Structures are given as structure tokens and as C-alpha cells.
Amino acid sequence: MPKKSTDAQIRAAAKYNKENVKMIVLHFNITTDKDILDFLSHKDNKTGYIKQLIRSDIENNPRN
């Protein structure tokens, strides 16, 4: 059985996230974006995969 987080751990995690994490939400239409959703469903690390695609794009298309 997993251990419950203490109040201090919860506060520390919230503080870390507030200072270091930016969340971006993407919305996908289950009908028109079905191909993307199906493809991503087979990825173990969706965030890592998307970051890798963006970094590859940045390397191949540097800004100015």
C-alpha cells in the first residue's frame, strides 16, 4: 500500500511546481483528431515525445 504524503511534502511539491512548472493544456477533438489520439495512445511518455518533436523542430528551424 502506498504511503500517504505528509502535509509538508504536499506543500513542498506545490511550492516547487509554482516556481518551476508551466502547464500547457492541449485539447483534441475525438473525431477530427482521432489519428493523433490513436498515435499518442501507444506512447509510454507522451510529454517526452511531444517535447522531443518540438526540440527537433527548434533545431531544424531556429528563430531568426
C-alpha positions in Angstrom: 0.0 0.0 0.0 1.5 3.4 -1.0 2.4 5.8 1.8 0.3 9.0 2.1 2.1 12.2 1.5 2.6 14.4 4.6 1.3 17.9 4.6 4.9 19.2 4.4 5.5 17.1 1.3 2.4 18.4 -0.3 3.3 22.0 0.5 6.9 21.4 -0.8 5.6 19.9 -4.1 3.1 22.8 -4.6 5.9 25.4 -3.9 8.2 23.6 -6.4 5.5 23.4 -9.1 4.6 27.1 -8.6 8.2 28.2 -9.0 9.3 25.7 -11.7 6.5 24.2 -13.7 4.4 25.8 -16.5 1.4 23.7 -17.6 0.1 23.9 -21.1 -3.2 22.2 -21.9 -4.0 20.9 -25.4 -7.5 20.0 -26.5 -8.0 17.3 -29.1 -11.3 16.6 -30.9 -12.1 12.9 -30.6 -13.4 12.8 -34.1 -11.2 15.1 -36.2 -8.0 14.4 -34.2 -8.6 10.6 -33.8 -5.4 9.8 -35.8 -3.3 11.9 -33.3 -5.0 10.4 -30.3 -4.6 6.9 -31.6 -0.9 7.5 -32.3 -0.3 9.1 -28.9 -2.1 6.3 -27.1 0.8 4.0 -27.9 3.4 6.3 -26.5 4.5 5.5 -22.9 5.8 9.1 -22.4 3.5 11.5 -24.2 5.1 14.6 -22.7 8.6 13.4 -23.5 7.6 12.5 -27.1 6.0 16.0 -27.7 9.0 17.8 -26.2 11.3 15.8 -28.4 9.3 16.8 -31.5 9.4 20.5 -30.5 13.1 20.4 -29.8 13.8 18.8 -33.1 11.7 21.4 -34.8 13.6 24.2 -33.0 17.0 22.7 -34.1 15.8 22.5 -37.7 14.1 25.9 -37.8 15.9 28.3 -35.5 14.2 31.5 -34.8 15.8 34.4 -36.7 
